[in-house]
Amino acid sequence: MLSRACHAEHIRLALAMEACRNGKESKKEIQLRLERLERRFVLFEKVLSAHKDHSLYESLLDLERKHECNPDFENTLKGNVENSYCRSYIAELFPGLYEPELRLVSNLIREQLENPPGKAWDFDPERLEKERAHIRDAFYRTPLRKYHTPCKKAFAALPEVLEELSFMKEE
């Protein structure tokens, strides 16, 4: 459900961006949509963190309890989940990759909002890829435990998270 809400918000954002470029939507509306999408990502991570099945760190700890693991095995796990094919509902990917990447794209969109109406939006793919590489590098340098929210803590906060999500009804 949350993934569909985020996907729908992405689509609404893209449509609003084109309407804004054509002078039919306000820049403020784009800002609001970006903020809403960024908040949804934070809440999505909080929901996933409430159960160990969505935690790569918990999986790593479980494996280490059962078998001796190569010291670099954490990076192997990260590599398995951060590639574009496997990216999915893993709590640690939100603060480690998804949220920083969304902030990157949001900032690029905010830069484009400075363009006059009618001007094509121009994103530099090399700049985008270079900055995404920095995000990925930081993800690999940072231990998973830094991205991990203990399940009990996340579960205890779940009522407030779900309440906030309930107020983010679709337009």
N, C-alpha and C positions, 0 to 999 in steps of 0.2 A: 504494500500500500504506500509506504513512504517513498519507495523508489519511483512509483508511478506519479506521485505528487511532485517529486523533484523533476522528473521527466516533463511533466505537464508545465511546470514552472519554467523550465528551459525553453519549451516551445513558445509559451506566452512571452517570454523575454525576447526571443528572436523576432517574433511578430511585432512587438512593441518597438524594438530597435529599428526595424525597417520603416515602421510608421513614423518614428521620430526623425529618421533620416529624411523622410519625405515631408516633414513639417506637420504631420497629422497626430503626433503624440508628444507629450512634454518630456523634457529631460528628467524632470522630477519623477515621472512615472518609471523611467528606466532605473533611476537610483533606488526607488522603492522596491522594484522587482529584484534588483541585485541583492539588496539587503535581506529581502524575504528568502531568496534562494540560499544565501550564505547562512542564515539562521536555520533553515531546514536541514542543511548539512550538519550543523552542530547538533541539532536534536536527533537526527538519524544516528549519529555516532553514539549518543547517549542511550538510545533505545538498544542498539546492538551490544553495547557494553554491559547490559544487564544480564547477559547469559554467556557462559564460557564457550558455547558452540560457535560464537562469532568472534572469538579472540584468537589471533595468531600467537600471541604471547602465551596464553593458557595452553595452546597446543604444543608449543615449544617446551614448556615446563613439563607437560605430561610425557612427551617423548624423552626428555632428559631423565625423568624419574624411572622410566622403563628400560632405557638403553643408554649406553655410553654414546655420546654424540660428538662429532667433529666440532671443534671450537668455532668454525666458520659456518656451522649449519644454520645459524640464524639468518645469515645473508642468503643462503640457499632458499630458505623458506620465503624470505622477502622477495627474492627473484621470481619464485614461482607464483606469487600473488600480485606483484605489481605490474606484470606485463599486461598489455591491453586485452589479451584473450581471457585472462583469469580474473581480472579486477572484478570484485563483487562486494558482498556484504561482510566485510571484515572490519571490525571496529578500529583497529590501529591504522588502517589505511586512511581513515577520515582525517585525523590530525596530522598524519605523516605525509599524505599525498593529496587527497581529494580537496581538503580545505585550502592548503597553500596553492594548489593549481587553480581552484576557483577564484581565490583572491587575485592571482596573477591575471586571469582572464577578465575579472571584474575591473581591475585597474586599467587594463587595455581598453575596455569598453568605455570607462569613464574618460580616458584620454580622447576617444573618438567623439564623445559628446561635445567636445569643444569645436568640432567641425561645423561649418555653416550648413543649414538645411540643404539637402539635395546633393551634397558632396558624398562621393562614395567612401565607405568606411575602408580604411586601408590598414591591415594588420601585417606586420613584418613577420613572416613565418620563421625566419632565422632567429630573430630576437626571441620569439615565443619558445622555440625549441631550446635555445641556449638557457633561458630562464627555467624551463621545465627540467633541464638537465641538472641545474643547481638544486632544484627541489628534490629530484631523485637521489642525487649525491648526499644531500642532508638526511634523507630517509635511511640510506644505507649506513651512514656514519652514526646515526642515533640508535641506541639500543631500543628494542621493542618495549621494554619496561617503561621507558619514558613516555610512550604513547598510550600505555595501558591504563585504563580506569578499572580498579577492582570491581568485580561483578557485584559484590554485596553493596558497595557504595552506589553503584549505578542503579541497582535494583531498588534501593531505598529512595532514590530520587525519581524513579519512574512515574509516580502519580503526578508530580509537578510537570514533568516533561510531556506526558500525555495530555494533561490539561492545556498546556501551551499549544500543543499541536491541534487540539480540538478547536482552538480559537483562530487557527490559521486556515479557516475553511476556504474552499475554492471560490473564486469569483465567477 
